[in-house]
Amino acid sequence: MKSAQIIAAAGLLLASTVHATASSVYSGSGFGTYYYDVVETDECGDNFEVANTGQVECSLTQVWTLNDVNSDYLVAMNHSLLVGDMSEYCGKKVIVSVNGVASDLPLFIGDGCERCSEGSATSATWDPYGAPGLDFSYTVANELNSLACDDGHIEITWEVVDELIYQFDTTGSGEPQGFVSTSSSSAVAQATAAPKRFHA
Ligand SMILES: *[C@@H]1O[C@H](CO)[C@@H](O)[C@H](O)[C@H]1NC(C)=O
């Protein structure tokens, strides 16, 4: 009991430090699943090659697939909420916590998730057809919680903050899309996952 409280308190302390720089735009608790993986295409009995060719919702008119983004740090959120105000969410940093411990993965919103838009936003019960949460790459889901493969879903809390990691064309302007080079966290994402063509 004591140690659990200490861990929870440490988590809060860490979370408040992380959040000091950017304001929150969307937070919640629910379930994390996975639907693609551009780095490891065969994992947990699944092959993600077809999924990786899917168009991401944050690119309004340009054809831009998960393979084009080429980063396992892309995250999908409540589809209805996302399409209601794309510039508010697309490319923004997501801090995901498991058991109250915030991960430092440089995650960012890039796609819509149907399951995450159906059912009650406050439901605490897993339902594959409707439950609040986020949808990840297999690599990230497994990194957040190694039960991802066996259970198919993991319990998470999340906070999307007002820090742009990836620039999407949410308006159909035709502007180039890619990692924002000024942010330190995006530099990590770029170094590990971005294709060469983003370096002009
Ligand atoms: C998804 O977002 C819509 C629009 O804001 C909201 O009405 C709905 O309750 C949300 N669903 C979930 C599961 O969070």
The ligand as a Tripos MOL2 file, in Angstrom:
@<TRIPOS>MOLECULE
LIG
   14    14     1     0     0
SMALL
NO_CHARGES

@<TRIPOS>ATOM
      1 C1        -15.5150   10.6620  -29.1360 C.3       1 LIG1
      2 O1        -15.6470   12.0200  -29.4430 O.3       1 LIG1
      3 C2        -16.9900   12.4130  -29.6600 C.3       1 LIG1
      4 C3        -16.9570   13.8560  -30.1360 C.3       1 LIG1
      5 O2        -16.4220   14.6990  -29.1720 O.3       1 LIG1
      6 C4        -17.7650   12.2030  -28.3620 C.3       1 LIG1
      7 O3        -19.1150   12.5590  -28.5560 O.3       1 LIG1
      8 C5        -17.6900   10.7370  -27.9590 C.3       1 LIG1
      9 O4        -18.2970   10.5350  -26.6920 O.3       1 LIG1
     10 C6        -16.2380   10.2820  -27.8640 C.3       1 LIG1
     11 N1        -16.2310    8.8360  -27.6470 N.am      1 LIG1
     12 C7        -15.3750    8.2200  -26.8380 C.2       1 LIG1
     13 C8        -15.5080    6.7430  -26.7150 C.3       1 LIG1
     14 O5        -14.5110    8.8150  -26.2270 O.2       1 LIG1
@<TRIPOS>BOND
     1     1     2 1
     2     1    10 1
     3     2     3 1
     4     3     4 1
     5     3     6 1
     6     4     5 1
     7     6     7 1
     8     6     8 1
     9     8     9 1
    10     8    10 1
    11    10    11 1
    12    11    12 1
    13    12    13 1
    14    12    14 2
@<TRIPOS>SUBSTRUCTURE
     1 LIG1         1 GROUP 0 **** ****
